[in-house]
Amino acid sequence: METLRLSKRPSKSEQRIAEKSHEALSQILERVHSTMTEIEIEETKERLQIPSRALELLNEILRAMSQGKPISIVPVATEVTTQKAAEILGCSRPHLVKLLENGELDFIKVGSHRRIKLEDVVSYKQKMKAEQKRLLIEMMNSDEELGGYDS
């Protein structure tokens, strides 16, 4: 499966429709207790069986659209190139390669090319953001102790 990208921001009309649909689907999902559910496409009267988890994903998409956010859906096991991983992390490709060679991120080689699991890149990014936040709080506390925030 390739990445599904709806990178264009939803229009105001789409946001309103998504908000109403999200509210309705949220209420419906509270009453769904099976792993499979059946939906009907009103225009064609066709009925489809889909996993309830797919409806939950649709609900998250509607929530994001109602907030005007562009979205993309990527399979979890997707592997990315070093260039794509660097873009996700907001660093240069040579810096990313150093992270790989230092063992900070796992990778596999396909021929002479390195591939990194997307979930590993996202996890590393979250870990780095948490560390940055911790250090920022530590710096603020240190400045506060030294009287840097006195008014």
Residue frames as qw, qx, qy, qz and C-alpha x, y, z in Angstrom:
[[0.000, 0.889, 0.459, 0.000, 0.00, 0.00, 0.00],
 [0.399, 0.380, -0.025, 0.834, 1.30, 3.39, -0.88],
 [0.116, -0.302, -0.432, 0.842, 0.96, 6.49, 1.24],
 [0.044, 0.742, 0.601, 0.293, -2.47, 8.08, 0.98],
 [0.279, -0.198, -0.169, 0.924, -2.04, 11.83, 1.12],
 [0.031, 0.841, 0.494, 0.220, -4.75, 14.41, 1.43],
 [0.514, -0.186, -0.163, 0.821, -2.17, 17.12, 1.86],
 [0.039, -0.426, -0.241, -0.871, -4.43, 19.87, 0.59],
 [0.119, 0.094, 0.607, -0.780, -6.24, 21.55, 3.45],
 [0.089, 0.535, 0.836, 0.089, -9.97, 20.77, 3.48],
 [0.059, -0.447, -0.241, -0.860, -12.26, 23.57, 2.35],
 [0.286, -0.120, 0.461, -0.831, -14.61, 25.22, 4.87],
 [0.777, 0.018, -0.190, -0.599, -17.49, 23.26, 3.35],
 [0.737, 0.126, -0.661, 0.066, -15.57, 19.98, 3.73],
 [0.139, 0.203, -0.683, 0.688, -14.69, 20.91, 7.32],
 [0.537, -0.102, 0.245, -0.801, -18.37, 21.46, 8.21],
 [0.860, 0.070, -0.353, -0.363, -19.43, 18.18, 6.62],
 [0.583, 0.216, -0.716, 0.318, -16.55, 16.33, 8.29],
 [0.122, -0.234, 0.578, -0.772, -17.47, 17.81, 11.68],
 [0.739, -0.053, 0.086, -0.666, -21.10, 16.64, 11.42],
 [0.853, 0.176, -0.474, -0.132, -20.00, 13.23, 10.15],
 [0.348, 0.309, -0.728, 0.503, -17.39, 12.89, 12.91],
 [0.391, -0.199, 0.474, -0.764, -19.98, 13.67, 15.60],
 [0.855, 0.052, -0.068, -0.511, -22.47, 11.17, 14.15],
 [0.774, 0.268, -0.570, 0.061, -19.89, 8.43, 13.59],
 [0.079, 0.364, -0.705, 0.604, -18.49, 8.89, 17.12],
 [0.613, -0.125, 0.376, -0.683, -21.92, 8.23, 18.58],
 [0.898, 0.192, -0.250, -0.307, -22.46, 5.22, 16.31],
 [0.552, 0.396, -0.687, 0.256, -19.06, 3.74, 17.21],
 [0.275, -0.347, 0.632, -0.636, -19.98, 3.83, 20.92],
 [0.806, 0.030, 0.301, -0.509, -22.72, 1.30, 20.12],
 [0.802, 0.409, -0.421, -0.113, -20.64, -0.94, 17.83],
 [0.602, -0.577, 0.531, -0.148, -19.20, -3.88, 19.74],
 [0.938, 0.153, 0.292, 0.113, -18.25, -6.31, 16.98],
 [0.462, -0.434, 0.447, 0.631, -15.04, -6.48, 15.00],
 [0.166, 0.187, 0.674, 0.696, -16.91, -6.38, 11.67],
 [0.273, 0.542, 0.421, -0.674, -19.69, -4.03, 10.72],
 [0.385, 0.434, 0.681, 0.446, -21.84, -3.48, 7.67],
 [0.067, 0.518, 0.076, -0.849, -22.43, -0.13, 6.02],
 [0.504, 0.593, 0.611, 0.146, -24.67, 0.89, 3.14],
 [0.187, -0.131, 0.277, 0.933, -23.78, 3.34, 0.40],
 [0.361, 0.531, 0.485, -0.593, -27.00, 5.29, 0.02],
 [0.358, 0.561, -0.322, -0.674, -26.58, 6.27, -3.65],
 [0.413, 0.287, -0.796, -0.337, -26.02, 2.71, -4.87],
 [0.837, -0.291, 0.080, -0.457, -27.77, 0.76, -2.06],
 [0.747, 0.264, -0.584, 0.177, -24.70, -1.45, -1.91],
 [0.705, -0.680, 0.134, -0.148, -23.81, -2.96, 1.44],
 [0.545, 0.540, -0.567, 0.300, -20.21, -3.52, 2.49],
 [0.821, -0.538, -0.142, 0.128, -18.72, -5.43, 5.38],
 [0.383, 0.685, -0.370, 0.496, -15.74, -3.59, 6.83],
 [0.586, -0.182, -0.595, 0.519, -13.67, -4.01, 9.98],
 [0.306, -0.893, -0.328, 0.046, -14.83, -1.77, 12.84],
 [0.554, -0.494, 0.106, 0.662, -11.24, -0.56, 13.16],
 [0.330, 0.281, 0.455, 0.778, -11.52, 0.87, 9.64],
 [0.161, -0.824, -0.440, -0.319, -14.53, 2.89, 10.83],
 [0.536, -0.743, -0.110, 0.386, -12.48, 4.13, 13.78],
 [0.502, -0.129, 0.314, 0.795, -9.77, 5.23, 11.34],
 [0.108, 0.591, 0.511, 0.615, -12.39, 6.97, 9.19],
 [0.359, -0.865, -0.350, 0.019, -13.60, 8.76, 12.32],
 [0.547, -0.546, 0.087, 0.629, -10.05, 10.02, 13.02],
 [0.356, 0.208, 0.460, 0.786, -9.77, 11.21, 9.42],
 [0.097, -0.770, -0.496, -0.391, -13.06, 13.09, 9.79],
 [0.483, -0.786, -0.200, 0.330, -11.86, 14.64, 13.06],
 [0.498, -0.288, 0.255, 0.777, -8.68, 15.88, 11.42],
 [0.193, 0.426, 0.539, 0.700, -10.58, 17.21, 8.41],
 [0.234, -0.846, -0.465, -0.116, -13.07, 19.02, 10.65],
 [0.473, -0.743, -0.001, 0.474, -10.10, 20.82, 12.22],
 [0.408, 0.893, -0.132, -0.138, -8.80, 21.81, 8.79],
 [0.428, -0.600, 0.639, 0.220, -5.75, 19.57, 9.01],
 [0.653, 0.463, -0.526, -0.286, -4.24, 17.88, 5.97],
 [0.796, -0.328, 0.482, -0.165, -3.71, 14.15, 6.54],
 [0.513, 0.459, -0.695, -0.209, -1.71, 11.24, 5.24],
 [0.903, -0.239, 0.273, -0.231, -2.04, 7.54, 5.95],
 [0.346, 0.605, -0.716, -0.027, 1.06, 5.38, 5.82],
 [0.924, -0.155, -0.344, -0.065, 1.25, 1.64, 6.46],
 [0.576, -0.774, 0.261, -0.024, 3.17, 1.04, 9.69],
 [0.845, -0.188, 0.378, 0.328, 5.67, -1.42, 8.19],
 [0.549, 0.821, 0.029, 0.154, 6.69, 1.02, 5.47],
 [0.697, -0.299, 0.113, 0.642, 10.41, 1.48, 4.99],
 [0.228, 0.968, 0.055, -0.093, 11.75, 4.88, 3.99],
 [0.703, 0.470, -0.142, 0.515, 14.93, 6.07, 2.34],
 [0.523, -0.299, -0.278, 0.748, 17.59, 7.98, 4.24],
 [0.056, 0.226, 0.183, 0.955, 16.49, 11.16, 2.45],
 [0.469, -0.549, -0.461, -0.516, 12.84, 10.72, 3.49],
 [0.675, -0.489, -0.460, 0.306, 13.84, 9.85, 7.07],
 [0.395, -0.080, -0.126, 0.907, 16.03, 12.97, 7.22],
 [0.170, -0.391, -0.302, -0.853, 13.10, 15.08, 5.99],
 [0.611, -0.574, -0.510, -0.194, 10.83, 13.61, 8.67],
 [0.665, -0.450, -0.320, 0.503, 13.41, 14.29, 11.38],
 [0.061, 0.996, 0.053, 0.048, 14.25, 17.73, 10.04],
 [0.501, -0.655, 0.432, 0.365, 17.96, 17.03, 9.66],
 [0.363, 0.642, -0.547, -0.395, 20.42, 16.55, 6.83],
 [0.956, 0.146, -0.216, -0.137, 20.86, 13.17, 5.17],
 [0.523, 0.436, -0.611, 0.404, 24.55, 12.98, 6.20],
 [0.294, -0.396, 0.559, -0.666, 23.53, 13.58, 9.84],
 [0.884, -0.060, 0.098, -0.452, 20.93, 10.83, 9.57],
 [0.831, 0.322, -0.444, 0.087, 23.53, 8.46, 8.14],
 [0.157, 0.457, -0.665, 0.569, 25.72, 9.19, 11.20],
 [0.629, -0.248, 0.386, -0.628, 22.76, 8.32, 13.46],
 [0.950, 0.143, -0.146, -0.236, 22.36, 5.04, 11.58],
 [0.665, 0.421, -0.539, 0.300, 26.06, 4.20, 11.70],
 [0.057, -0.418, 0.620, -0.661, 26.17, 5.03, 15.44],
 [0.262, -0.214, -0.938, 0.069, 23.31, 2.58, 16.05],
 [0.197, 0.154, 0.408, -0.878, 20.81, 5.21, 17.19],
 [0.718, 0.314, 0.063, -0.618, 18.34, 4.01, 14.55],
 [0.640, -0.025, 0.755, 0.142, 17.99, 0.51, 13.12],
 [0.506, 0.606, -0.256, -0.558, 18.17, 0.04, 9.38],
 [0.834, 0.080, 0.523, 0.156, 18.53, -2.62, 6.75],
 [0.018, -0.521, 0.525, 0.672, 20.53, -2.55, 3.55],
 [0.765, 0.490, 0.403, -0.111, 18.87, -3.24, 0.23],
 [0.702, 0.566, 0.004, 0.432, 21.82, -3.58, -2.10],
 [0.473, 0.126, -0.258, 0.833, 23.89, -0.51, -1.26],
 [0.234, -0.530, -0.121, -0.806, 20.91, 1.52, -0.05],
 [0.056, -0.070, -0.777, 0.622, 19.84, 1.92, 3.57],
 [0.419, -0.474, -0.499, -0.593, 16.15, 1.57, 4.49],
 [0.011, -0.064, 0.663, -0.745, 14.62, 2.55, 7.83],
 [0.134, -0.546, -0.826, -0.046, 11.23, 1.51, 9.17],
 [0.104, -0.614, -0.182, -0.760, 8.93, 4.51, 9.27],
 [0.666, -0.675, -0.281, -0.148, 7.72, 3.55, 12.73],
 [0.745, -0.257, -0.164, 0.593, 11.34, 3.65, 13.97],
 [0.275, 0.340, 0.084, 0.895, 11.83, 7.13, 12.50],
 [0.377, -0.667, -0.256, -0.589, 8.60, 8.40, 14.09],
 [0.783, -0.537, -0.280, 0.141, 9.51, 6.79, 17.42],
 [0.629, -0.040, -0.101, 0.770, 12.98, 8.35, 17.33],
 [0.040, 0.506, 0.155, 0.847, 11.47, 11.75, 16.54],
 [0.581, -0.687, -0.277, -0.338, 9.06, 11.46, 19.49],
 [0.799, -0.367, -0.219, 0.423, 11.95, 10.43, 21.76],
 [0.455, 0.168, -0.004, 0.875, 14.01, 13.42, 20.63],
 [0.211, -0.633, -0.223, -0.711, 11.07, 15.82, 21.13],
 [0.723, -0.631, -0.278, -0.046, 10.57, 14.48, 24.66],
 [0.726, -0.192, -0.129, 0.647, 14.29, 14.94, 25.38],
 [0.216, 0.409, 0.111, 0.879, 14.22, 18.49, 23.99],
 [0.446, -0.701, -0.266, -0.489, 11.23, 19.30, 26.19],
 [0.793, -0.496, -0.248, 0.250, 12.95, 17.83, 29.24],
 [0.596, 0.003, -0.047, 0.802, 16.09, 19.87, 28.58],
 [0.011, -0.563, -0.199, -0.802, 14.11, 23.04, 27.98],
 [0.615, -0.702, -0.261, -0.245, 12.26, 22.61, 31.28],
 [0.792, -0.311, -0.169, 0.497, 15.58, 21.90, 33.01],
 [0.393, 0.260, 0.045, 0.881, 17.05, 25.12, 31.56],
 [0.269, -0.670, -0.234, -0.651, 14.00, 27.14, 32.62],
 [0.747, -0.613, -0.256, 0.033, 14.17, 25.74, 36.14],
 [0.701, -0.115, -0.097, 0.698, 17.88, 26.55, 36.32],
 [0.152, 0.444, 0.127, 0.874, 17.26, 30.13, 35.12],
 [0.495, -0.706, -0.297, -0.412, 14.44, 30.45, 37.63],
 [0.785, -0.471, -0.236, 0.326, 16.71, 29.33, 40.47],
 [0.537, -0.014, 0.011, 0.843, 19.30, 31.93, 39.38],
 [0.023, 0.654, 0.324, -0.683, 16.63, 34.65, 39.37],
 [0.172, -0.028, 0.581, 0.795, 16.40, 34.95, 35.59],
 [0.131, -0.517, -0.712, -0.456, 12.60, 35.09, 35.65],
 [0.185, -0.529, -0.512, 0.650, 12.14, 37.66, 38.43],
 [0.187, 0.740, 0.450, 0.463, 9.86, 40.52, 37.51]]
